[in-house]
């Protein structure tokens, strides 16, 4: 096996140690997304941000059955041809916590960097998959058609790049919009947008949009919708806005009523909200790791969990089908590591032998669901480098399918 250096924990780095902590080791709202500060912030978001509660409901917690297995012999090769074990991947990729479920039972569970099973952790952009799931449910209920134009429900966007986009194009992120700015900041897709949504502080001379509702109409078109996949967080905000308008409810309440209060979750979930109180629907979900795993297991079971049908089977089973692989290949996210992929209903779809699809977020957040291997992997991390510059996902991309193959063909 190749050698590697274990990453330091937040405590070892000295983050937020002492009262008060040292100035250069203090985590703030302004630096929370950057390494090494995210080693602490991703587990302490309630202390740094405004949030909206998603009540877990009155029901009992659904416990997991355990059948812990030794998977230290599972090995994989990274992109450089170096061989590592599954345990190595967990350490190397700055994991805060990981749960592996096979056939509905926990076969592997680890917590690192001071995280515990009850700790709330950031999903980052994995949040988009929760928003997409809710939107797919509402479309299935007939609240709207995926082929409807966005402006049927949001006329405020008539003069924007969304003016002739369909909801399906928003769901699958094949909208053609001018959004990313030419700047060196690898965290923010657009500085004004990050200010409007509360991720960045306003400067004294700031005169831009004060909310997502004000920012979205300013986005302009750049090309033809439907031609290629382009990953844009504002697409998630558009979906959330449509749902909120049609149901006259905040996103937190929609999630509570349709999913969270039925799941047998251990804790309330939370959405980080903008100064305008709108949920950061593409980046701001917080849950415990076991509750993320429950959500994944529910989808693996075609929406059935806790003795009830939470997500319609037709909706849950459709995620793995994916969308246009050709549109994905034409987009800027295409790389040698994701050949044959697509993006569908705010989920990344691999189209591999196990029909795996996943929620994926900045800093190494992953919810990997492989129906044909009866496998769910929930992983929270605090990798210091944003994608795609870092390797946090690439190690998991190699390790997860290897584990899926073993479980699907021969067992541990």
Secondary structure in CASP SS format (residue, H / E / C, confidence):
PFRMAT SS
TARGET T0000
AUTHOR 0000-0000-0000
METHOD secondary structure of the structure
MODEL  1
X C 1.00
X C 1.00
X C 1.00
X C 1.00
X C 1.00
X C 1.00
X C 1.00
X C 1.00
X C 1.00
X H 1.00
X H 1.00
X H 1.00
X H 1.00
X C 1.00
X C 1.00
X C 1.00
X C 1.00
X C 1.00
X C 1.00
X C 1.00
X C 1.00
X C 1.00
X H 1.00
X H 1.00
X H 1.00
X C 1.00
X C 1.00
X C 1.00
X C 1.00
X C 1.00
X C 1.00
X C 1.00
X C 1.00
X C 1.00
X C 1.00
X C 1.00
X C 1.00
X H 1.00
X H 1.00
X H 1.00
X H 1.00
X C 1.00
X C 1.00
X C 1.00
X H 1.00
X H 1.00
X H 1.00
X C 1.00
X C 1.00
X C 1.00
X E 1.00
X E 1.00
X E 1.00
X E 1.00
X C 1.00
X C 1.00
X C 1.00
X C 1.00
X C 1.00
X C 1.00
X C 1.00
X C 1.00
X C 1.00
X C 1.00
X E 1.00
X E 1.00
X C 1.00
X C 1.00
X C 1.00
X C 1.00
X C 1.00
X C 1.00
X C 1.00
X C 1.00
X E 1.00
X E 1.00
X E 1.00
X C 1.00
X C 1.00
X C 1.00
X C 1.00
X C 1.00
X E 1.00
X E 1.00
X E 1.00
X H 1.00
X H 1.00
X H 1.00
X H 1.00
X H 1.00
X H 1.00
X H 1.00
X C 1.00
X C 1.00
X E 1.00
X E 1.00
X E 1.00
X E 1.00
X E 1.00
X E 1.00
X E 1.00
X E 1.00
X C 1.00
X C 1.00
X E 1.00
X E 1.00
X E 1.00
X E 1.00
X E 1.00
X E 1.00
X E 1.00
X C 1.00
X C 1.00
X C 1.00
X C 1.00
X C 1.00
X C 1.00
X C 1.00
X C 1.00
X C 1.00
X E 1.00
X E 1.00
X C 1.00
X H 1.00
X H 1.00
X H 1.00
X H 1.00
X H 1.00
X H 1.00
X H 1.00
X H 1.00
X H 1.00
X H 1.00
X H 1.00
X H 1.00
X H 1.00
X H 1.00
X H 1.00
X H 1.00
X H 1.00
X H 1.00
X C 1.00
X C 1.00
X C 1.00
X C 1.00
X C 1.00
X C 1.00
X C 1.00
X E 1.00
X H 1.00
X H 1.00
X H 1.00
X C 1.00
X C 1.00
X H 1.00
X H 1.00
X H 1.00
X C 1.00
X C 1.00
X C 1.00
X C 1.00
X C 1.00
X C 1.00
X C 1.00
X C 1.00
X E 1.00
X H 1.00
X H 1.00
X H 1.00
X H 1.00
X H 1.00
X C 1.00
X C 1.00
X C 1.00
X C 1.00
X C 1.00
X E 1.00
X E 1.00
X C 1.00
X C 1.00
X C 1.00
X C 1.00
X C 1.00
X C 1.00
X C 1.00
X C 1.00
X C 1.00
X C 1.00
X C 1.00
X C 1.00
X H 1.00
X H 1.00
X H 1.00
X H 1.00
X H 1.00
X H 1.00
X C 1.00
X C 1.00
X C 1.00
X C 1.00
X C 1.00
X C 1.00
X C 1.00
X C 1.00
X C 1.00
X C 1.00
X C 1.00
X C 1.00
X C 1.00
X C 1.00
X C 1.00
X H 1.00
X H 1.00
X H 1.00
X H 1.00
X H 1.00
X C 1.00
X C 1.00
X C 1.00
X E 1.00
X E 1.00
X C 1.00
X C 1.00
X C 1.00
X C 1.00
X C 1.00
X C 1.00
X C 1.00
X C 1.00
X C 1.00
X C 1.00
X C 1.00
X H 1.00
X H 1.00
X H 1.00
X H 1.00
X H 1.00
X H 1.00
X H 1.00
X H 1.00
X H 1.00
X H 1.00
X H 1.00
X H 1.00
X H 1.00
X H 1.00
X H 1.00
X C 1.00
X C 1.00
X C 1.00
X H 1.00
X H 1.00
X H 1.00
X H 1.00
X H 1.00
X H 1.00
X H 1.00
X H 1.00
X C 1.00
X H 1.00
X H 1.00
X H 1.00
X C 1.00
X C 1.00
X C 1.00
X C 1.00
X C 1.00
X C 1.00
X E 1.00
X E 1.00
X E 1.00
X E 1.00
X E 1.00
X C 1.00
X C 1.00
X C 1.00
X C 1.00
X C 1.00
X E 1.00
X C 1.00
X C 1.00
X C 1.00
X C 1.00
X C 1.00
X E 1.00
X E 1.00
X E 1.00
X C 1.00
X H 1.00
X H 1.00
X H 1.00
X H 1.00
X H 1.00
X H 1.00
X H 1.00
X H 1.00
X H 1.00
X H 1.00
X H 1.00
X H 1.00
X C 1.00
X C 1.00
X C 1.00
X E 1.00
X E 1.00
X C 1.00
X C 1.00
X E 1.00
X E 1.00
X C 1.00
X C 1.00
X C 1.00
X H 1.00
X H 1.00
X H 1.00
X H 1.00
X H 1.00
X H 1.00
X H 1.00
X H 1.00
X H 1.00
X C 1.00
X C 1.00
X C 1.00
X H 1.00
X H 1.00
X H 1.00
X H 1.00
X H 1.00
X H 1.00
X C 1.00
X C 1.00
X C 1.00
X C 1.00
X C 1.00
X H 1.00
X H 1.00
X H 1.00
X C 1.00
X C 1.00
X C 1.00
X E 1.00
X E 1.00
X E 1.00
X C 1.00
X C 1.00
X E 1.00
X E 1.00
X E 1.00
X C 1.00
X C 1.00
X C 1.00
X C 1.00
X C 1.00
X C 1.00
X E 1.00
X E 1.00
X E 1.00
X E 1.00
X E 1.00
X E 1.00
X C 1.00
X C 1.00
X C 1.00
X E 1.00
X E 1.00
X E 1.00
X E 1.00
X E 1.00
X E 1.00
X H 1.00
X H 1.00
X H 1.00
X C 1.00
X E 1.00
X E 1.00
X E 1.00
X E 1.00
X E 1.00
X E 1.00
X E 1.00
X C 1.00
X C 1.00
X C 1.00
X C 1.00
X C 1.00
X C 1.00
X C 1.00
X C 1.00
X C 1.00
X C 1.00
X H 1.00
X H 1.00
X H 1.00
X H 1.00
X H 1.00
X H 1.00
X H 1.00
X H 1.00
X H 1.00
X H 1.00
X H 1.00
X H 1.00
X H 1.00
X H 1.00
X H 1.00
X H 1.00
X H 1.00
X H 1.00
X C 1.00
X C 1.00
X C 1.00
END
